[in-house]
Amino acid sequence: MSDEKRVLLRVSNLKQYFPIGKKKMGKPQAYVKANDGISLNIYEGETFGLVGESGCGKSTFGRTLLQLYRQTGGRTVYYGRTVEDFDLKYVEDIFKNLPEKKKKCEELRTKVRKLREDYEKMPENTPENEIAKKAAAQHLSEMESEAKNYLLDITALIGGLYTLDEAGLAEAGKHYTAEYLAMKEIRRLTAEAEDLEKSGKAGKAKELRDRIPELQEKVRKELAEIDKIREGCLQDEKFEEYEAQKDDGINLANLTDEEMRYLRRDLQLIFQDPYSSLNPRMTVGQIIGEGLHAHNIFKKGDPKMQEYIMDIMEKCGLATYFIHRYPHQFSGGQRQRIGIARSLAVNPKFVVCDEAVSALDVSIQSQIINLLLDLKEQNHLTYLFISHDLSVIKYISDRIGVMYLGNMMELADTEHLFAHPYHPYTEALLSAIPTTDVDGKKDTIILEGDIPSPINPPKGCKFHTRCRYCTEICENVTPEFEEVEPGHFVACHHKLGAADNK
């Protein structure tokens, strides 16, 4: 997948920790580290496959991207909309309080530097000291992530203007706020005018639209003032550094529940279980239509809605006369088609397919996979396809990420990953794919033992307890997730066949 492709989701150091029990005096809070610092891009129009053993955090990652689980740390920036497209409380709050936001950010960065200095001085020659240092490392990591995210949330909106002093930030914030509020009013007037026009009240709609040009002129004036302020910052040596961080994506982690509900139309989920995911008391038409009502795509009683639902059903391989039937009257494959139709009815841009075919017979799996591929092309969709089956992942995915114990171990284009795996875990997974090789030349690599506890994962590389290539560095040093070839990333101290595979 070329970097020329447009990024739809940029995930940076995503963490999803679930607390275990109550925090005890003098001891750090215990967590299940389901996702522990994942960074990757998902490109518009691709199918990104995610594979790994059960319990590695695949489904948690997918649901966290959709903010069904509110992420513990990191940033998830969505580029299917921009911060100018609709009202966001966190954006308005930053603009209104720029000097205070920068002050808090600098305080956090200073605190991180102090914590790092203290941590580096801590001894670890006794079990007690080692426990204390581990707790300090966890706290330092959390604070570093918080400080970085806080800075990025500000610089994403104002870029190099972060270099301004308190008075300069206050002035810039005044213009940013005025521009944002004017855009907010334009959106409100436009939406109200559209509703009035649909109701046949063209005169009142025109009155509202006549107020928009004045607001548009105000937006232009405020942006011109911001440009003047920016020109005055050009001489600051850090201006370019911060300006590079400016973008118009939406940080999903900062949205309120109401704002996230609005974006649910863009970000959908296909569930694993086609049986429990459908309400047995609702007909197919009601199941598919529920989202259409929730997102105001159709008003209740709109005669066009049933025709729309029947069209979606046909595209998903369901006969239109099924519209008044209930879930218990369908097979597993048909139920999954209903679930797919429900997700696609609201015209999303990104869909998480969470083990969407694993509960189906093999004979039905290929039909559902081909359906998903057809719908992707027809509707210009982007998929995150989660599975433990590498054969399925290979068939449907453009790129593949390999997860283990909450971390991304390897990421590459599908063809390259299968041809040249660098990580021992990927090698083991690939060796376990069923084959028709009657000569027995292919050896299956058996991974010894179980996946370690995500509450207390191994030090160093999390895979070292099951890796046949493990050495002392693997036991003590966490490998960096680095790019070893264009588009091919791996976290391993002993990359397989680094010379032979080229």
N, C-alpha and C positions, 0 to 999 in steps of 0.2 A: 504494500500500500504506500503510494508515494506521498511525500510530505506536501505535494501540491494539492492534495485533497483537502477539502475544507473540514476543519475540526468541528465536530458537533458537541462533544463532551471532553473537557480536559480535567482529569482527575489528578490531584496532587496530594501525596502523603495521606491518603484516606485511611482513617482508623475507625473501627467499630468495636468498642469494648462493651461487654455486658457485665455489670458488677455482680459479684458472688457474695452473698451473705452481707453482714454488717461489718463496717470498718472497726478494727480492734485497736485499743490504745497502744501506741508505739509501733504499730505495724502498718505497712502500706495496704491500701484497699486491694483485694483480690479481684481480678477480672478474667473473663474469657475473652481472649484477644482474637476475635473472629476474623477481623481484617486489621493488619498491623503495618500500615504505611505503604499503601499501594499507589503507584503513580503510572498513568498511561493516558494516551489519547484514543478516543473513538471517533473515526472519521465518518462524515456524512455518506450514506449509501453503502456502507460496508456491513458485512456480518462478522462480528468479532466473537470468536469461539472461546469459551472458558472451560477448562478441563482440570480434573484433579480427583483424588479419592473423596469418598464421602466424609464430610466433616471438615473439609479444608477451607470452607468459607465462601464457596462459589455463590450459593443462593443468597447469603447475607450480603455479599458485594452487590448483586443485582438489585436487591430490595433497598439497599442503602443509597445506590445511585438515584433511585426514585423517591428517596426520603420517606419510604414506608418505615424504615428505621432511621431515626435522626442520627447522623454521623457524630462520632465522638470527637473527631479531629480531622484536619485537612480541608481541602476545598474541592468542590465539584462544580465546575463552571459550565453552564449550558449556553450554546451559541445559536440555538434554534430561534431564540428571541433575543432582544437587546434590552438594556436597562431603560431605553427610551420607549419601549413598546407598551408598557403598562406601569401602573403605580407600584412602587416598591418602598416599603417603610425604611428598610436599611439604607437605601440610597439617599433618600431625603434626609434621614438622620445624620448621615456623614456630611452631606453638603451644609446642613444647618450648623454643624458643630465641628468644623474642620480644625480650628486651633486646639480644642480640647481632645479631639481624636489623635492629633499628632503628639500632643503631650503624653497621653496615655501610652501610645505606641513606643515612644522613646523611653518611657519608664519601664515598659516590658522588656525592651532590648537591653537596657542597663541591668535589669534584674537577671536576665539570661547570662550576660557576661559575668556577673558576680557568682551566679550558681555554677557556671562552668569552671571558674577559677577555684571555687571551694571544692568542687567535685574532684578536680585534678590533684588536689592536695590530700584527699582522703586516703588513709592506709587501708589495706585489706588483708592484713596478716593473721586475722583471727576470724572465726565464723561470724561473730557478732559484727565485726567491721565489714565483712563481706555483705551481710544482710543490709546494713545501713547504706553501703555504697550502691547496692542494687536499687534500694528505695530512692536514693538521691538521683541515680541515673534515670529512673522512671519519671521523677518529678522534672528533671532537666529536659528530658525529651518532650514532655507535655508543654512545658513553658516555651521551649524553642518553637514548637508547632504553633502555639497560640500567638506568639509574637510575630512570626512570619505571616500567618494568615491575617492578622490585624493590619500589618503593613500593606499586604497585597490588596486587601479590601479598599484601602484608601487610594493607593497608587493606581489601581485598576480604573478608578474614576477620574483622578486628576493628574496622573503621570508625574512629570517633572516639577509640577507646582508644589510638590511635597517639600521642596527645598526652601520655600518661602518662610519668612518669620511669622510671628503670631499675627501682626497687623495685616501682612500681605495675605495670609490664609483667610483671615476674617473677610477681607475685601473680595477675594476670589469666591469664598463660600456664599457671599451675598448674591453674586451674579449667577453662580451655579444654581442656587436655590430658586431664584426668580425664573431662570430658564426652565428648570424642571417643573415648577408649579404651572408655568404657562403651557408647557407641553401636556401636563396632566389635565388642564382645563380644556385644551383642544380635543384630547381623547374623549372627555366627558361629553362635550357638545356634539362631537361627531357621532358617538354612540346614541345619544338621545335623538338626534336628527334622523338617524337611520330607523330607529323604532317608530318615530312619528310618520316617516314616509311609508313604512310598511302598514301603518294604520290608516293611511289615506289622508293624513294631516300635513299636506305639502306646505301650506302657508306657515304654520308654526315651525316646521323643519327649516324653512328658509330663514326665518328670524334667527334661529340658532346658528346656522351656517354663516350668516352675515357677520357674526361676531368673531369668527375664526381668523380672518386676515389681520385684524389688529393684534391678536395674540401671536400670530406668526411673525409679525414685524418686531414684537417685543423679544421673541426668541432670537431673532437675528441680531438685535442690538446687544443682548446679553452675551451672546457668543462672540461678538466683536470685542466687547470689553475683556472677556476671558483671553482672547488672542493677544490683546495688548499686554496683559499681565504675563502671559507666557513668553512673549518677546523679551521682556525684562529679565527673565530667568535664564536666558540662553547662556550667559557667561558662567553660570555655576557649574563646576566640574562634575557634580553628581546629577545634573539635570538629565543628561542622556540616559544614565543608568535607571533613573526612576521613570523616565518617559517611555522606556522600553516595556515597562510593566503595565502600561495603560491598555485596556481593552473594554469592549462594551458587552461582554458576556454577563450572564446572571449567575451569581454564586447561590446555588440551590440550598446550601447549608444555612444561609442567612434568612431564608424566606419564612414568613409566618405560615401557620396551617392553612389559613384562608388563601394566601397567595399560592401556596403549593397545590391546593385543590384546583385553582384556576389552571395551573400548568399540567395537571393530570391529563388534560386533553392531548397534550403533546407527548407525554411519557406514559406508556402503558405496559401492562404485564400480562403474559399468558402463563397460567398456573400449570404446575406439574400434574396434579390429580384432576382428571376430567369429571370425576364423580362428585367429590366434596366441594368443588369450586363453583357449582351451579346450584342456585336455590331451587329445591324440589317443588316449591309452591308457586313458582312462576313459569309461565309459558316461554317458549323460545322468543317470541316477539317481545314479551315484557323484559326478558333478560337482556336482549340486544338493545332495546329501547331505553333501558334505565339510564345509561350514560348520556344518551341523546337529550333526555330531559334535564339531567344534572348539569350539563354544560350549555343549556339553552340553545341547542342546535335546532330543536323543534319545540314548539309550545304544545301543551297537552291539548289533544283534540285536533291537531293539525292533520288533515286528510293526506298530506304528502308523506307523512312519517312512515306509514305502513308500506308504501311503495318503496321508500328508501331502504327499509329493513329487508324487504324481500330481495332487493337488488344486492345487498350485502350478503344475504344468505346464498344466493346463486353464485356469487363470486367465491364463496367459501365451500362450494360443493354441497349445499343443502337445498333440497327441494322446497319450493316456496309454500307448499301445502303443509309443511311441518310447523308453520308459524304459530299455531294454536296448541301444539303438543307440549308435553311436560318432559323434563330430563329423563325420567325413568323409562320413557318409551324409546330411548336411543341407545345405540352401542357406544363403547368407549371412544372409537374413532369419530363417530358423529358428535358426541359430546365435546370432544376437543375442537371440532370445527365450530361448534356453537361458541366456545370460549374464545376462539380466534376471531370470529365475527363480532363478538362483544367488544374485544379490544380495538379492532380496526374500524368499528362504526364511527368513532369520534375523530377519525382521520389523524392519527398520531404521526409523529416524526421519528420517534425512537421506541422500540419495543423490546422488553426483556423477556426472552423465551426461557423460562425456568424449568429445565428438564421437560420440555413440552412434549416429548415423544417417548420418554422412558417408561411410562405406565402402559404403553400400547403394545399390541402384538407386533412382531417384526414385520409381518406382511402389511400392516397398516402404517407403520412408521414411515416408510418411503413415500406413501401417498401424502401424509401430512407434511413431510419435509419438502416435497415438490410443490405442495400448495403454498407453503411459506415462501419459497423462492419465487413463485409466480406473483404472489401478492406484493412481495418486496419490489419487484420490477414495476408492477402496475401502479403502486402507491408511493414509490420513491422512499421506501422505509430504510431505517438503519436498525440492525438487530444486535443485541447481546444474546448469544445463544449458549446456554449453560448445559453441559452434559458431562457424564463420566465415560461416555462411549466415544473413543477416538475415531472410530470408523464413521460415525455420524458427523462428528466435528469436522473431519477431513472433507466430507462431501459438501457441507453447507458453508463453511467458513472461509473468509478471505485472509484473516489473520487469527492466530491462536495464542492465548495466554495460558500458561501452565501454573496452577496454584498449589501450594503446599503449606498447610498450617498457618493460613492467613496472609501468606506472602506470595508475591509473583516471583517464580523461579526462572521462567523463560518466556519470551515473547518474540514471535516472528511471523512472517508470511507463512501460510499453510504449507506450501510446496517446500519451502526452505527448511521449515521445522522438521518435516518428515524426512527430508533428505540428509540434513546435517544437524541433528540435535547436539547441543553442547552440555546440557545439564544431565547428570546421572539419573535424576528422577524422571526426566523426559525420556531418556533412553529406556528405563525400566517400563514405563507406560507403553511406549511404542512396541517393545518386545512382547507385550502381553496381548497384542491385537491378534485375534484368530486369523489363521492363514491356511492356504491350500498347499503349502510347501510340503510335498510328500517325502522329500529327501532329508528332512529334518536338519537342514543347515542353519535354521534360525533358532537361536537359544533364547528361551524365556528367562528373564532376570527376575528372580524371586526376591522381593523386598522382605527382609526379616523384621519381625516384630510389628507392633501397631504404631499408629500415629501418636506421638507424645501428646501430653495434655496441653491444650491451648491456655490453661491457667498458669502453668509454669513451664513454658517452652524451653528447649535446650539452649544453652549459651552458644554463641558463635553462629554457625550455619544450622538452621533448625532441622535440616535433613541429615546431619552428620551421624545421628544414632542409627541410621539405616543404610548408610552409603558405604559401598565396598571400596571407594577410593579415599575414604576419610584419613586425614593426617592431623597433626597437632594444631595447625592453623585453623582447620575447619572447626575444631572444638572450642576455639577461643576467640576467633575474629569473625564478625558478621560480614559476608562478602557484599560488595557493592553491586547494585543492579546496573550493569554497564552495557553499552553498545559495542559488540564485538565485530559486527559487520553491519553495513547499512540496513537499518530496520530490524536488526536481530539483537535482542537484549537478553542477558543472562546474569544470574547472581550465583557465581561459583568460583572457588579458588582453583579448581582443577578442571578446566573446561575440556571436554572430551574431543579428541581428534582435532585440536586447534590447527595442526599442520596438515594432517591427513585429509580433513574434510574440505579443504580448499582446492 
